[in-house]
Amino acid sequence: MVVALSALLLSSYANAQDVNRKWNAFIELQPIFSTADGASHSLNLQVGALKHINDNFLIGGSVGVAESFDFDVSPNIPILLRAQAEHDFNGISPFISFDLGYSINTENIEYGSIVANPTVGIRYSNVYIGVGYYAAIPTKSGLKTGNNINLKVGYMFGDGASGGFKKFIRKTHVDIELGAAYGFSTVSPLEVGEDLASSADEKDHIHRIGSNVFANVIWGYDIDEHWMVGIGTGIRLYMNKLDKCYDSSFYNGLTHEYVGTQEEGGIETAPCVPLFVRGKYTFLNENVKFRPYVAVDFGYQIATSIESCMLFEPHVGVKFGRFNFGVGLSYASGSAVSWKVRNSDVDDEKAWSLTARIGVRL
């Protein structure tokens, strides 16, 4: 990333004198999701400014405040430098950026960290969205680097971005979705005893995971009549089906064998709050009644009673006026979709589900 940005900067100095070198302020919201088990996630509000070196390269800096989702610790203050390369394609500007700096720990200054944050994204008019890798490298010896995934949703002010806020608002909309997913992933827990497996039917140990019902709210932005990007959240309730399984075992000295107690299966539930980015492409022109579309959601699911996990959902469907109907797949990993049940050991399983959804644009 650094090499690519440096090469672009050096190659563009020749025409730098023809560029309007004005500063452009920006404000952005960054949910930061930790990939470590049990680690807390955080929310970062960052403000800063960028200056055009030429048509394709900007440099600047920012300062912000980062707080955990639970708001139970003192905030950090990241102070960052930013280098950004972008290119305009008929009003749409894909970009890559690299933030480098230091995050001050306000609770204990000795526990600050160096921040490195490469990001890829897209900007249209004043609005941009991106996803990146957020590394927090502790300056205190003996601590491990924090590996995180962050999303950036921002707004750029000034002459460097065309259009205005009112134009942006007119092109936004809110969608409401309701849906359900049938989980077709299964897991076989670890057996509980050396001799128990031979006497038990294997199908009695299967747990079906990934089934859920969900409701989403998506704030979307129409780039044109075909492309849409947005951010969403909602509520999701996983409902894992548990078949009969053995919940304990002990050694019987009289018969010299392991004995298990069998329990009937049932449904165990786990609520989650998804946070995701959506990209969508709708075919045909706006004057056509039925317009097929393809879309993909990518993000993270925050759980309270269980571990959080990644979310990836490609889906296809058809749009009819304000309504849309779609089917697709859902992939999630971690204990949000399967957790330790009785004697099973399935904390980090991966689940695929078949989804169906109906939505309306408000």
N, C-alpha and C positions, 0 to 999 in steps of 0.2 A: 504494500500500500504506500509506504513512504517513498520507495523508489519510483513508483508510477507517478505520484504527485510531483516529485522533484523533477522528473523528466518533462512533464507537462509544463511546469513553471519555466524551466530553462528554454524550452522550445518556443515559448510564446512571448519572450521579451521583445522580439523584433517589432511587433505591432502594438506594444503596450501604450505608446504615446497616443494612439487613436481611441483609447477607451476612456469612458467617463468614470474617473476614479473616485466615486462617492461612497461614503459609508452607508451601510444598510443595517439597521437594528433588527433583531429577531427575538422572539420568545418561543419557547418550546416546552412541552410536557413529555417527560420520559419515565414510563414504567420500567423498572429494572428487575429482572427475574433471575434469582440465583439458581444455579444448576446443582448446588450441593444439597445433599439430603439434610433436612431439618433447618436449613438456613432461611432467614426471613427475606422477603422481597421489599423493595423500596420504591418510592415515587420521587422523582427529581424535577424541579422547576428551574429552568435555565434561561437566563437572559444574556444577550451579548450583541456584538456588532461584527460585520464582515466588510472588507473593502475589496473592490475589484482591482486586481492587478492587470487583467486583460479580460477578453470576452469569456474565457473559460476557467479562470482561476481566481479564487478569493482567499484572503487570509484575515484572521481576526482572533477574537477571544470571547470568553463568557465567564460568568460567575452564577452560582445557583445555590439551592438548598435541597438536600436529599433527606428524606425521612422514611422510616419503615412503614409498611402498610398498617401496622398495629399502633403506630404513634406511641410506642412505649420506650423509646430511647432518645437521647439527644441527637439533633440533626448533624449531618456533615455538610461542609461547605466546599464544593468542588470549584476550583479556579483553573480554567483550561484555555489552551491555545488551540485554534482550529485552522486547518488547511482544507480547502474544498475545491474539487474540480467538477465542472458541469458543462453540458452542451445543450443548446436549445434545438429542439426538433419541432418546428411549427407550434411553439407555445408550450411544449412539454419538455422539461429539462431533467433527464436522469443525472444523478450525481454520486460521487464518492467523496467521503470526508474522513478526516482523521483528527481526533481530539487527543491532546496530550497535556497533562498537568498534574495538579496535586489536590487531594481531597482532605480538608482539615476536619479532624474529629473533635467536635466541640466538648465532648465529655472528658476525653483524655487526649491531649495533643500528641502524645507519644505514639498513639495508634492511628496516625494518619496513613494515607496510602497514595502511591503514584497511580494515576488513571491513564489507561490507553484504550481508546474507543474508535476503531474503524467502523464505518457505517456506509451502507448503500441505500439509495432511496430515489424518489422522484419528486420534482416540484412542478406545480402548475400555477401560474400567476403568483400570488403571494403565499400560497399554501404548500407545505411539503410534508412528506411522510417517509420514514426510513426505519430500517432494522439493522442492528449492529451487535458486535461482540464487545462487552464492557469488562475490561480486566482491572481489578483493584489489587495492586502489588504493595503489600505492607512494607513500611520502612523499618519496622521493628523486627529484629531477627527472630527466627524460629516460627514465624507465622506463615501460613500458606496463602498463595495468590487466590483471590476470589474470582471465579469464572462466572460471568453473567451474560444474559441476553437482554438487550434493551430495545425498546421501540421509541421512535421520535415522531411527534406530531407538532408542527411548528407553523408560525406565521412570520413572514419577513416584511418589514416596513421599508419605505424609501423608494428612490428611483430605480434601484436595481431590480425591482420586481414590478411587473406591469399590472395594471388593473387596480382594484380597490376592494375594500372590505365589503361594501354593499353588493358588488358583483359576485363576490365569493358566497355570501349568504344566500343570494337568489338561486345559486346552483347547488345548494345543499338540500338534503331531505332526510326524513326519519322513517325507517322501516321497522315494522313489528313482525316477528316470526314466531310461530309455534311449530313444534316438531317432535318426533320420536325416533328412536334408533333401536334396532334389534341387534344385539351382540351375538356374533357367531364365533367368537374366540372362546376356547375352553382351556382349562388348566387342570392338570392332575397333581394334587398335593403329594408331598413326600409320604411314603408309607410309614406306619407307626409300629414297627416291630418286624423282626426277621421272618417270622412264620405267618404273620397276619396277611401279607400280600397274597400268599398262595391260596389262602382260604377265602379271600374276599373277591367279589366280582369287581373288575377294574372300573366298570361304568359307575359304580357306587361312589367313586372318588372324583367325579368330574364336576367342576364348577364352571358354569357359563357366565362370562363377564362381558361388560361393555354396553348392555342395554340401558337406555336412559330416555327421559323426556326432558324437553328444554323449551325455554322462551328467551328470545333474543331481541335486543334493541340495537339497531345499527344507524349510526349517523354517517351518511354517505355524501360524496361530492361527485357530481357528474362532470367529468373532464370534457366529454362531448356526448353525442347521442349513442355512442357504443361503449365507451370506457367509463368505469366508475371505481373509485377507491373509497374506503371508509374504515371506521373503527366501531367495534361493537362490544357489548357486554350482555349480561342476563343472568339466568339461573338455570342450573342443570342438575338433575337428580338421577344418579346412577342406581340401578336396581339389579344387583347380581343375583343370579339364581344358584342356589346351593343344593345339590343332590345329597342323598344320604352319605354320611361320612363317619369315620371313627374319630371320636374326640379325645380318647385317652387309651393308654395301654399299660399293662403291668405284667410282670412275669409270674406265672402260676407254677409254684414249686411242685404241686401234685401231678400236673399233667405235663410239666416241662415244656410249656409253650407260652407265647405272648397272647394276651386276651385284650380285645378292644371293646369299647362300649359304642354302639351305633346310635346316631341321632338322625332324626328325620330332617330332610332338607327344608329350605324356605327361601325367603327373599330378604337380602340385607341391602339397605339403602345408604347413600352417601351424597350429600349436596355439595355442589361446586359453583363458583362464580367464574365464568370464562371472560378473558380479555383478549381480543383478537383484532387483527387487521384483515380486511376483505378486499380482494381484487375481483372485478367482474367485467365480463365482456358480453354485450347483448348484440345478437345478429340482426340483420335487416334494418330498415329505416323506421323512424318513429311513427309513420302513418300506417304501418302494418299492425293489425289487431293482435296476432299471435307472434311473439318474437322469442325464439329460443335463446338461451344464455348458458355460459359456463362461468363458474366462480370458484374461488378457493378461500378458505379461512385459515389463518395461521396465528397461533398465539399460545396462551398459557391459561391453565385452570387453577384457581386458588381455592383450596379446601380448608375448612376449619378443623374438622375432627380427624382428617387423614392427610397424607402428603399431597402436595400440589403436583401438577404434571403438565406436559406439553400437549397441545391440541393441533391437529391438522385435518381439515375437512374439505376435500374437493367435492363439488356437486354440480349437476346440470339441471335445467328446467326450462319452463316456458313462462313468459310474462304476458299477461292479458290485462291491459289497462293499468289500474293501480295494484292488481293482484299478481302474485307469482306462485308457482308450484314447482317443487324440485325434489330430486332424489340424488343420493350420493353415498359417499363413504366417510367414515369418521375413524381416525386413528388417535389413540391416546396411550400414554405409557405412564407407569408408576402406580402407586397404591390408590390413586383416585378411582381406578377402575378395577383393581383387585388388591385386597389387603389380607393380612394374616387372619385366617379363619380357622378356629379350632386348632388342629395340629398341622394344618397346611402351612407351607412356607412359600408364599406367592406375592411378596411385597413389591416386586419390580416387574410384573408381567406387562405385556403389551396387548392391547385389545383393538380389534377391528369391528366396526358396526356398519349396518346398512341403515341409512337415514332417509326420512321423508319429512318435508316441511311445506308449510303454507305461509305466505307473507302478504302484507298490505302496506302500501306507502301512504303515510299520513299527509 
